[in-house]
Amino acid sequence: MNILVTGGAGYIGSHTCVELLKAGHEVIVFDNFCNSSPESVKRVQQITGKTLSLVKGDIRNREQLESVLREFKCEAVIHFAGLKAVGESVEQPLMYYDNNVVGTVRLLEAMQATGVKTIVFSSSATVYGDPQYLPLDEAHPLSASNPYGRSKIVIEDMLRDYYRAHPDWKIALLRYFNPVGAHESGLIGEDPGGIPNNLMPFVAQVAIGRRERLNIWGGDYPTPDGTGVRDFIHVVDLARGHVAALQALDAPQCFAVNLGTGVGYSVLDVLKAYEKACGKTLPYAIAERRPGDIASCYANPAEAKRKLGWEATLGLEAMCADSWKWQQMNPNGFKA
């Protein structure tokens, strides 16, 4: 199948390209590199020994999208392209709605114009907001406490509305929990610009000496050790979930599934596992809670197993070991 991967040079996108190429698909990456590097695409080809096509472009450019979909005879789209920093979304909400929501409208218009009717959308567990119960299943009410999360809900609603109007489409909404780790080769991994927003790349930068210490935001949550609990999922497991979702879209339908492990680990659990992986003690300090953070969040992944035949296989030890290998091999990310 010829698959357009928007945002395919990014962290999750690049790992998904590896799995798509391994599964025999033709991959066309469409990316503006605002939060990624063309180097990751070169390394995807190095890992797989296969070639893919790369187009630099912005998902808000409908004409360019139409041209690419036609030129490469695309049969499906995996849509990763989007801004993803919660704090930044609070400071610059219009930028998030423009890029994430308007960009998706333009993509759907281009798909409609070219007759491409299959899309796998990169959603997020942030659509659940502050959990009313745990573990989170797909029936949990949707809400969000920041513009990033709301942009994901708006896009999900838009895709459901579009499916009601066009029931011959095939649509999967994949709600990720907390992607971490890297490819086992150490060639691709998470390369955040500036100060990392997420826990594991920050811990990795402390371990490699780029950061002085880890600040743990809140040590008084109602959790076993007082620190926040999250469902961390290895990025390779997550990537394989996209291949499984494509296979599951064998008939017109629209569904949402959680991609998580179903296990909650605390910040201190992750820190201890990373210390084991890198063989050193890592300095940290407990700081005030951040506004908007929640105590615990983890998935009920049963629907993904039922619907996709997929489940996570890689545990916290592998997540930390692969992250550390990537960090050691690439102390400054994709920058030489």
VOPAGU-2260 file (C-alpha; in pm, 1 decimal, decimal comma):
REM VOPAGU-2260
SITE   aa  ch    i         X         Y         Z
SITE  MET   A    0       0,0       0,0       0,0
SITE  ASN   A    1     122,7     354,6     -75,9
SITE  ILE   A    2      94,7     550,5     249,1
SITE  LEU   A    3     135,7     924,2     306,9
SITE  VAL   A    4     282,7     983,1     653,4
SITE  THR   A    5     236,2    1345,0     759,9
SITE  GLY   A    6     493,4    1438,8    1024,0
SITE  GLY   A    7     682,1    1123,0     933,1
SITE  ALA   A    8    1022,1    1269,0    1026,0
SITE  GLY   A    9     914,6    1319,7    1389,0
SITE  TYR   A   10     966,1    1094,5    1689,8
SITE  ILE   A   11     666,1     862,5    1655,7
SITE  GLY   A   12     640,8     913,9    1279,6
SITE  SER   A   13     995,8     795,4    1208,9
SITE  HIS   A   14     952,6     479,1    1416,7
SITE  THR   A   15     622,4     410,7    1240,1
SITE  CYS   A   16     792,9     451,9     901,3
SITE  VAL   A   17    1037,3     177,2    1004,3
SITE  GLU   A   18     749,7     -60,7    1085,3
SITE  LEU   A   19     558,7      30,7     766,1
SITE  LEU   A   20     863,6     -34,8     547,9
SITE  LYS   A   21     928,3    -364,3     729,1
SITE  ALA   A   22     565,2    -461,0     659,5
SITE  GLY   A   23     619,3    -402,9     286,3
SITE  HIS   A   24     440,1     -69,7     240,9
SITE  GLU   A   25     558,8     218,7      23,0
SITE  VAL   A   26     607,7     528,0     241,7
SITE  ILE   A   27     586,3     894,8     146,9
SITE  VAL   A   28     690,1    1129,4     430,4
SITE  PHE   A   29     539,0    1481,5     429,1
SITE  ASP   A   30     696,8    1710,1     690,1
SITE  ASN   A   31     788,4    2076,8     739,3
SITE  PHE   A   32    1067,7    1991,8     989,4
SITE  CYS   A   33     948,2    2250,1    1244,2
SITE  ASN   A   34    1008,0    1994,4    1520,0
SITE  SER   A   35    1201,6    1721,0    1339,3
SITE  SER   A   36    1504,0    1657,6    1119,9
SITE  PRO   A   37    1553,1    1517,7     767,6
SITE  GLU   A   38    1835,3    1313,5     924,4
SITE  SER   A   39    1576,7    1088,0    1090,9
SITE  VAL   A   40    1439,6     993,0     747,8
SITE  LYS   A   41    1789,8     899,8     626,1
SITE  ARG   A   42    1831,6     680,5     932,3
SITE  VAL   A   43    1494,2     509,7     882,3
SITE  GLN   A   44    1625,2     401,5     542,3
SITE  GLN   A   45    1955,1     292,5     700,4
SITE  ILE   A   46    1770,6      77,0     956,4
SITE  THR   A   47    1539,8     -89,9     703,9
SITE  GLY   A   48    1765,6    -102,5     396,9
SITE  LYS   A   49    1466,8      35,8     202,8
SITE  THR   A   50    1397,7     372,0      42,7
SITE  LEU   A   51    1108,4     607,1     104,2
SITE  SER   A   52    1000,2     933,1     -57,0
SITE  LEU   A   53    1035,9    1264,4     127,3
SITE  VAL   A   54     844,0    1583,7      51,7
SITE  LYS   A   55     897,9    1905,5     246,6
SITE  GLY   A   56     562,7    2074,9     296,5
SITE  ASP   A   57     304,5    2214,7     535,2
SITE  ILE   A   58     -26,9    2039,4     599,3
SITE  ARG   A   59    -204,6    2375,2     572,5
SITE  ASN   A   60    -113,5    2378,4     200,0
SITE  ARG   A   61    -404,3    2191,2      43,5
SITE  GLU   A   62    -277,5    2223,7    -314,9
SITE  GLN   A   63      57,2    2067,3    -228,5
SITE  LEU   A   64    -113,2    1784,6     -38,7
SITE  GLU   A   65    -340,1    1711,4    -335,5
SITE  SER   A   66     -39,7    1707,6    -567,5
SITE  VAL   A   67     150,5    1463,0    -344,2
SITE  LEU   A   68    -150,0    1231,7    -295,6
SITE  ARG   A   69    -196,3    1215,2    -673,9
SITE  GLU   A   70     170,7    1190,7    -771,8
SITE  PHE   A   71     242,3     899,8    -538,7
SITE  LYS   A   72     -99,0     731,8    -587,6
SITE  CYS   A   73    -152,4     724,0    -210,5
SITE  GLU   A   74    -409,2     480,3     -75,2
SITE  ALA   A   75    -400,7     579,3     293,2
SITE  VAL   A   76    -278,1     853,7     525,8
SITE  ILE   A   77    -123,0     826,7     871,6
SITE  HIS   A   78    -156,9    1173,9    1020,7
SITE  PHE   A   79     106,1    1269,3    1280,7
SITE  ALA   A   80     171,5    1629,7    1175,5
SITE  GLY   A   81      85,4    1857,0    1467,0
SITE  LEU   A   82     223,9    2072,3    1744,3
SITE  LYS   A   83     233,5    1889,5    2077,0
SITE  ALA   A   84     369,7    2097,0    2369,3
SITE  VAL   A   85     102,0    2154,3    2632,8
SITE  GLY   A   86     265,2    2463,0    2786,1
SITE  GLU   A   87     322,2    2625,2    2448,9
SITE  SER   A   88     -41,3    2559,0    2354,7
SITE  VAL   A   89    -155,4    2755,4    2661,0
SITE  GLU   A   90      67,0    3047,2    2559,7
SITE  GLN   A   91     -11,4    3034,5    2186,4
SITE  PRO   A   92    -356,0    2873,4    2140,7
SITE  LEU   A   93    -422,4    3019,4    1795,5
SITE  MET   A   94    -101,4    2864,4    1661,4
SITE  TYR   A   95    -219,8    2523,2    1787,0
SITE  TYR   A   96    -570,1    2552,3    1642,6
SITE  ASP   A   97    -427,7    2678,5    1312,6
SITE  ASN   A   98    -165,9    2406,0    1275,2
SITE  ASN   A   99    -351,6    2110,1    1426,3
SITE  VAL   A  100    -717,4    2176,7    1341,7
SITE  VAL   A  101    -697,3    2387,5    1024,0
SITE  GLY   A  102    -413,3    2165,2     899,6
SITE  THR   A  103    -634,1    1857,3     940,6
SITE  VAL   A  104    -922,8    2029,6     757,3
SITE  ARG   A  105    -688,9    2098,3     463,2
SITE  LEU   A  106    -565,0    1738,4     469,5
SITE  LEU   A  107    -920,5    1600,1     464,0
SITE  GLU   A  108   -1012,4    1835,3     179,0
SITE  ALA   A  109    -710,4    1710,1     -18,0
SITE  MET   A  110    -802,9    1347,7      55,8
SITE  GLN   A  111   -1161,9    1411,4     -50,0
SITE  ALA   A  112   -1046,8    1572,5    -375,8
SITE  THR   A  113    -816,9    1280,4    -460,5
SITE  GLY   A  114   -1040,1     993,4    -347,8
SITE  VAL   A  115    -820,0     874,9     -59,4
SITE  LYS   A  116   -1058,7     745,7     207,0
SITE  THR   A  117    -839,3     579,4     473,4
SITE  ILE   A  118    -680,3     771,6     761,9
SITE  VAL   A  119    -513,6     677,0    1089,3
SITE  PHE   A  120    -507,6     978,5    1320,8
SITE  SER   A  121    -253,8    1044,3    1595,6
SITE  SER   A  122    -472,9    1136,7    1893,0
SITE  SER   A  123    -380,9    1142,5    2261,5
SITE  ALA   A  124    -486,4    1033,7    2609,5
SITE  THR   A  125    -509,4    1407,1    2688,6
SITE  VAL   A  126    -860,5    1387,1    2538,5
SITE  TYR   A  127    -972,3    1222,8    2865,4
SITE  GLY   A  128    -873,0    1521,4    3081,6
SITE  ASP   A  129    -861,4    1458,8    3456,8
SITE  PRO   A  130    -964,2    1090,7    3488,3
SITE  GLN   A  131   -1302,6    1022,4    3647,2
SITE  TYR   A  132   -1197,9     658,8    3688,2
SITE  LEU   A  133    -898,6     433,2    3615,3
SITE  PRO   A  134    -793,0     254,1    3408,3
SITE  LEU   A  135    -914,5     473,8    3123,1
SITE  ASP   A  136   -1124,8     300,3    2859,8
SITE  GLU   A  137   -1255,8     443,9    2533,9
SITE  ALA   A  138   -1599,5     510,8    2686,6
SITE  HIS   A  139   -1455,5     763,0    2935,6
SITE  PRO   A  140   -1600,5    1113,6    2877,8
SITE  LEU   A  141   -1380,2    1345,3    2672,7
SITE  SER   A  142   -1252,7    1674,4    2811,8
SITE  ALA   A  143    -925,8    1866,2    2803,3
SITE  SER   A  144    -758,4    2122,2    3024,5
SITE  ASN   A  145    -540,3    2286,4    2756,6
SITE  PRO   A  146    -556,0    2393,2    2389,3
SITE  TYR   A  147    -333,2    2102,7    2277,3
SITE  GLY   A  148    -577,0    1847,5    2420,6
SITE  ARG   A  149    -877,2    2041,5    2292,1
SITE  SER   A  150    -729,1    2047,4    1941,8
SITE  LYS   A  151    -717,7    1665,6    1952,7
SITE  ILE   A  152   -1083,3    1646,4    2066,1
SITE  VAL   A  153   -1190,0    1888,0    1790,4
SITE  ILE   A  154   -1011,0    1675,7    1528,3
SITE  GLU   A  155   -1163,5    1354,5    1666,8
SITE  ASP   A  156   -1511,8    1513,9    1656,6
SITE  MET   A  157   -1446,4    1638,6    1303,3
SITE  LEU   A  158   -1343,9    1292,1    1185,9
SITE  ARG   A  159   -1652,1    1133,6    1346,3
SITE  ASP   A  160   -1874,5    1397,5    1182,9
SITE  TYR   A  161   -1703,1    1340,4     849,7
SITE  TYR   A  162   -1757,4     964,8     877,3
SITE  ARG   A  163   -2130,5    1018,3     945,2
SITE  ALA   A  164   -2149,0    1223,5     624,1
SITE  HIS   A  165   -1922,0     984,8     428,4
SITE  PRO   A  166   -1976,0     631,0     566,3
SITE  ASP   A  167   -1754,4     478,5     296,3
SITE  TRP   A  168   -1443,1     610,2     477,3
SITE  LYS   A  169   -1207,5     409,5     700,2
SITE  ILE   A  170   -1093,0     604,3    1008,3
SITE  ALA   A  171    -890,7     502,0    1313,8
SITE  LEU   A  172    -833,4     736,8    1609,7
SITE  LEU   A  173    -535,5     617,2    1813,9
SITE  ARG   A  174    -517,7     762,6    2165,1
SITE  TYR   A  175    -155,2     740,3    2278,2
SITE  PHE   A  176     -50,2     736,0    2639,3
SITE  ASN   A  177     314,9     834,0    2709,5
SITE  PRO   A  178     554,5     732,4    2428,4
SITE  VAL   A  179     916,0     679,9    2540,4
SITE  GLY   A  180    1226,9     485,9    2438,1
SITE  ALA   A  181    1395,2     463,2    2099,4
SITE  HIS   A  182    1472,1     216,5    1823,8
SITE  GLU   A  183    1700,8     -62,0    1948,4
SITE  SER   A  184    1963,9      36,1    1689,5
SITE  GLY   A  185    2012,5     371,0    1864,5
SITE  LEU   A  186    1980,8     544,8    1524,8
SITE  ILE   A  187    1644,2     716,3    1583,4
SITE  GLY   A  188    1485,7     844,3    1902,6
SITE  GLU   A  189    1327,9    1146,8    2066,9
SITE  ASP   A  190    1510,8    1470,0    1986,1
SITE  PRO   A  191    1324,8    1757,5    2153,9
SITE  GLY   A  192    1424,0    2112,4    2067,2
SITE  GLY   A  193    1521,7    2322,7    2369,8
SITE  ILE   A  194    1423,3    2204,2    2716,6
SITE  PRO   A  195    1234,9    1872,1    2696,5
SITE  ASN   A  196     864,8    1880,7    2785,9
SITE  ASN   A  197     850,6    1509,9    2864,0
SITE  LEU   A  198    1002,1    1308,2    3146,9
SITE  MET   A  199    1226,0    1051,2    2980,7
SITE  PRO   A  200    1418,4    1278,6    2741,7
SITE  PHE   A  201    1480,2    1510,2    3037,5
SITE  VAL   A  202    1611,4    1220,0    3247,9
SITE  ALA   A  203    1826,5    1113,5    2951,4
SITE  GLN   A  204    1977,5    1461,1    2925,8
SITE  VAL   A  205    2056,5    1457,0    3299,4
SITE  ALA   A  206    2223,3    1116,8    3252,7
SITE  ILE   A  207    2438,1    1239,5    2961,2
SITE  GLY   A  208    2532,1    1559,8    3146,9
SITE  ARG   A  209    2332,8    1814,9    2945,9
SITE  ARG   A  210    2110,0    1897,4    3245,8
SITE  GLU   A  211    2212,4    1944,5    3607,8
SITE  ARG   A  212    1923,8    1757,7    3767,3
SITE  LEU   A  213    1566,6    1638,2    3719,1
SITE  ASN   A  214    1292,1    1853,1    3868,0
SITE  ILE   A  215    1002,2    1635,4    3979,4
SITE  TRP   A  216     687,2    1844,2    3972,4
SITE  GLY   A  217     500,2    1741,1    4285,8
SITE  GLY   A  218     586,2    1488,7    4554,8
SITE  ASP   A  219     254,3    1494,2    4740,4
SITE  TYR   A  220      13,6    1330,7    4496,7
SITE  PRO   A  221    -217,1    1051,4    4623,8
SITE  THR   A  222       6,6     786,1    4463,5
SITE  PRO   A  223     227,9     514,8    4621,0
SITE  ASP   A  224     538,4     738,0    4634,2
SITE  GLY   A  225     376,8    1083,1    4599,4
SITE  THR   A  226     493,9    1142,3    4240,3
SITE  GLY   A  227     273,9    1137,8    3932,2
SITE  VAL   A  228     186,7     803,9    3773,1
SITE  ARG   A  229     167,9     756,7    3395,3
SITE  ASP   A  230     129,7     479,6    3139,5
SITE  PHE   A  231     461,8     478,4    2951,5
SITE  ILE   A  232     463,3     291,8    2620,9
SITE  HIS   A  233     768,4     200,8    2412,4
SITE  VAL   A  234     763,4     397,9    2086,8
SITE  VAL   A  235     827,1      78,9    1885,3
SITE  ASP   A  236     516,3     -83,8    2037,0
SITE  LEU   A  237     327,2     234,5    1950,1
SITE  ALA   A  238     457,1     227,9    1592,5
SITE  ARG   A  239     345,0    -131,9    1552,0
SITE  GLY   A  240      -0,6     -23,3    1668,9
SITE  HIS   A  241     -29,9     195,0    1357,6
SITE  VAL   A  242      47,9     -95,5    1125,9
SITE  ALA   A  243    -212,8    -302,7    1312,5
SITE  ALA   A  244    -467,4     -19,0    1279,2
SITE  LEU   A  245    -413,7      -3,4     901,8
SITE  GLN   A  246    -471,8    -377,4     878,5
SITE  ALA   A  247    -786,6    -346,5    1091,9
SITE  LEU   A  248    -931,5     -86,5     853,0
SITE  ASP   A  249   -1039,2    -357,3     610,4
SITE  ALA   A  250   -1391,9    -214,5     574,1
SITE  PRO   A  251   -1555,5     129,2     617,0
SITE  GLN   A  252   -1567,0     219,1     987,8
SITE  CYS   A  253   -1460,9     479,7    1242,2
SITE  PHE   A  254   -1320,0     371,3    1576,4
SITE  ALA   A  255   -1106,7     498,0    1864,3
SITE  VAL   A  256    -863,1     282,7    2061,8
SITE  ASN   A  257    -616,2     339,9    2343,9
SITE  LEU   A  258    -252,1     254,0    2279,9
SITE  GLY   A  259    -100,2     200,8    2621,8
SITE  THR   A  260      35,9     -78,9    2839,5
SITE  GLY   A  261    -224,9     -69,0    3114,7
SITE  VAL   A  262      53,3     -29,0    3374,2
SITE  GLY   A  263     114,6     293,5    3564,9
SITE  TYR   A  264     471,0     387,4    3663,0
SITE  SER   A  265     558,2     679,6    3890,1
SITE  VAL   A  266     821,8     941,1    3809,8
SITE  LEU   A  267    1049,0     781,5    4072,0
SITE  ASP   A  268     991,8     435,8    3918,6
SITE  VAL   A  269    1114,7     571,2    3585,3
SITE  LEU   A  270    1411,3     746,3    3747,3
SITE  LYS   A  271    1521,2     426,0    3925,1
SITE  ALA   A  272    1485,6     220,2    3605,6
SITE  TYR   A  273    1690,2     477,7    3414,1
SITE  GLU   A  274    1960,6     474,5    3680,6
SITE  LYS   A  275    1984,2      98,7    3631,9
SITE  ALA   A  276    2008,0     142,6    3253,9
SITE  CYS   A  277    2282,6     405,7    3263,7
SITE  GLY   A  278    2464,6     268,6    3570,1
SITE  LYS   A  279    2474,5     590,3    3770,9
SITE  THR   A  280    2276,8     781,0    4032,7
SITE  LEU   A  281    2088,0    1076,1    3884,6
SITE  PRO   A  282    2029,0    1395,0    4085,2
SITE  TYR   A  283    1671,6    1518,0    4129,0
SITE  ALA   A  284    1471,7    1767,7    4332,4
SITE  ILE   A  285    1105,6    1768,0    4429,0
SITE  ALA   A  286     941,0    2093,6    4318,0
SITE  GLU   A  287     588,8    2240,1    4341,0
SITE  ARG   A  288     314,6    2075,9    4140,0
SITE  ARG   A  289     259,5    2223,6    3794,4
SITE  PRO   A  290     -89,2    2362,4    3730,6
SITE  GLY   A  291    -296,0    2128,4    3514,7
SITE  ASP   A  292     -99,2    1813,2    3599,8
SITE  ILE   A  293    -298,2    1513,5    3722,7
SITE  ALA   A  294    -204,3    1248,1    3978,0
SITE  SER   A  295    -249,5     927,9    3776,5
SITE  CYS   A  296    -331,1     828,1    3421,3
SITE  TYR   A  297    -310,9     481,0    3267,3
SITE  ALA   A  298    -496,4     287,9    3000,0
SITE  ASN   A  299    -730,7      -2,7    2975,8
SITE  PRO   A  300    -576,8    -145,9    2654,6
SITE  ALA   A  301    -831,0    -429,4    2610,0
SITE  GLU   A  302   -1006,2    -270,3    2310,7
SITE  ALA   A  303    -680,4    -244,0    2113,5
SITE  LYS   A  304    -620,4    -615,7    2166,6
SITE  ARG   A  305    -976,1    -698,8    2061,5
SITE  LYS   A  306    -997,0    -458,1    1768,4
SITE  LEU   A  307    -639,1    -457,1    1638,6
SITE  GLY   A  308    -494,0    -781,2    1773,4
SITE  TRP   A  309    -227,5    -557,2    1926,0
SITE  GLU   A  310     -74,2    -530,4    2271,4
SITE  ALA   A  311     240,2    -373,3    2411,9
SITE  THR   A  312     529,5    -616,3    2458,7
SITE  LEU   A  313     821,6    -397,8    2575,8
SITE  GLY   A  314     853,0    -309,0    2946,4
SITE  LEU   A  315    1007,1     -20,1    3139,2
SITE  GLU   A  316    1354,4    -180,8    3139,5
SITE  ALA   A  317    1362,8    -188,6    2757,0
SITE  MET   A  318    1220,4     163,7    2737,0
SITE  CYS   A  319    1504,2     299,9    2951,2
SITE  ALA   A  320    1779,7      87,0    2795,6
SITE  ASP   A  321    1683,8     189,8    2440,4
SITE  SER   A  322    1647,6     554,7    2540,0
SITE  TRP   A  323    1994,1     548,5    2700,0
SITE  LYS   A  324    2150,5     383,5    2394,4
SITE  TRP   A  325    2000,3     654,5    2169,6
SITE  GLN   A  326    2120,4     928,5    2406,9
SITE  GLN   A  327    2474,9     789,5    2425,9
SITE  MET   A  328    2501,9     751,1    2047,9
SITE  ASN   A  329    2344,1    1092,2    1985,6
SITE  PRO   A  330    2433,9    1320,1    2280,3
SITE  ASN   A  331    2308,3    1622,9    2085,8
SITE  GLY   A  332    2022,0    1449,0    1908,7
SITE  PHE   A  333    2034,5    1454,5    1528,1
SITE  LYS   A  334    2272,3    1750,9    1533,4
SITE  ALA   A  335    2622,0    1629,8    1450,4
